[in-house]
C-alpha cells in the first residue's frame, strides 16, 4: 500500500508540474520492482514525464520487465529523456515479443538519434507489423546516417522487402546517392530483385534515375521492362519519350505494350485532350468527338473533303458546326489550348469560338492574319494576340493558348504573339460554341463564317508548351 501511494503521489505531482529538482533513480527503482503491475506502469510513465537522466538506468532495467505495458512505458520514457546510454537496450527491445514495445523502442531510438542504433532499425524494417516498420523508417530518417544507403539497397534483394518504407528512407536520407547505389545493385540482381529495385527508383521520383531506367527497357524479362515503363511514367521526364516509342515498335509482350501505350499518352499532352473533332468518318450530320467525352456537334451544311490528316470538312456561309454548350468543356478558371488545321479561302473567318462580349474565346483569321482573343469580363477589354503573316490560301496550323497571366497565338508550331491578361476566363460563358462561325457577339473582333477547310480541331485543358504544339504540326498520315 505504501509503495502504491508513493507512485500515485509521484504521478499526481508530475501532472501538476511539480517535479523534484534532482530525482534519485533508486527512490523509484523500488516502485519499478513492485509486485503490482499497475504501479510499475505508472512509475515508468512518471519517470518519462520527469525526464531526468538519473532515471535512465532503472528504465533500462524495466525494458526486461515481464509485463509488456511496463516495457512499453519504459521505452517511451527513454524516448522522452533522449539519453544515449539507452541505445543498446532499446536496440535489443526492437526484438521484443510485443508490437507496442518494438514500436516505442524504435520511437526512442529516433529521438536519441545515435548512429549506433541503425543496425537494429534496419532490422525493424523487416518487422511483421506495418506500424513498427513505419516508426523504424522515421527513426532512420531522424538519425540521417548516409552509411545506411548500401544496406537499405541490399535489403531489396529480399522477397518480402518493404519497398515503400525503403524508398521513403532513401528519399530523405540518401538523396542522389540512392540512385547510384540502386543502379549499381541492379546489375548484379536477379529478375525479381531488379523489379523491386526499379519500383523503388520510380518511387524516388528522381530524374537522375531516368538514364538507368531507360537502359532497363532492353532487359530480357518482360516484368522488368513493364516495371521500368511504370517507373519512367511516375518520374515523367521527356527524355523517356523516344526510348518508349522505340520499345513500343519492337515489343511483342501484350502487357508491356499496353503499359508503354498508356505511358506515352500520360507523359504527353494527350492526357489533357478533352475534345477532338477529326472529321475522318465523313459524317454530314454529326461531328463526333473522338475522345469519347461526348462533345459531339451538329453539322450544318458542311461537306467532307480531303484534309490535312485524313478527311476534313469544307465550311462556308451558313455552313458550320453547332456545339451548343458542351458540359464536358468547361473553360472557367483553367488553362486552355485550342487548335486546328485550316485552309482559308477568304481573308476573314472564325475557326472556333465560344461565348461573346461577356466572356469567351475566339481563334480566327482577320484581314488575312491569324488571331486569338479572349474576353474575361463584360466591362473589361478584349485581349488579342495577333499574328504577323498572311495565312490565307494554304494549310496552316493555328493554336490559341490561355495561361493565367497571358494568351498566346501559335502559327505552324511557332509562337507568333503573346498578350498579357489579368487571369483566366473567370466563368463558363452563357453563349454557345461553334466551329467555322460565331453565332454570338464576338469575344474578340469578328463573327464572320469561315470559308475554306478545317481539320483536326482539338481542345486541351492545359496550356501546352511550344514543343507540344510543334509536334501537332507533324501529323502522321492515316
ABEGO torsion letter per residue (X at the ends): XAAAAAAAAAAAAAAAGBBBABBBAAAAAAAAABABAAAAAAAAAAAAAAGBAAAAAAAAAAAABABAAAAAAAAAAAAAAGBAAAAAAAAAAAABABAAAAAAAAAAAAAAGBAAAAAAAAAAAABABAAAAAAAAAAAAAAGBAAAAAAAAAAAABAABBAAAAAAAAAAAAEAAAAAAAAAAAAABBAAAAAAAAAAAAAAGBAAAAAAAAAAAABABAAAAAAAAAAAAAAGBAAAAAAAAAAAAABABAAAAAAAAAAAAAABAAAABABBBAGAAGBAABBBBAAGAGBBBBBBGBBBBBBABEBBBBBBBGBBBBAEBBAABBABGBBBBBBBBBBBABABEBABBBEBAABEBBBBBBGGBBBBBBBABAABBBBBBBBABBABGBBBBBBBBBBAABBBBBBGGBBABBBBBAEBBABBBABBBBBGBBABBBABABABBBBEBBBGBBBBBBBBBAAAAAAAABBBBX
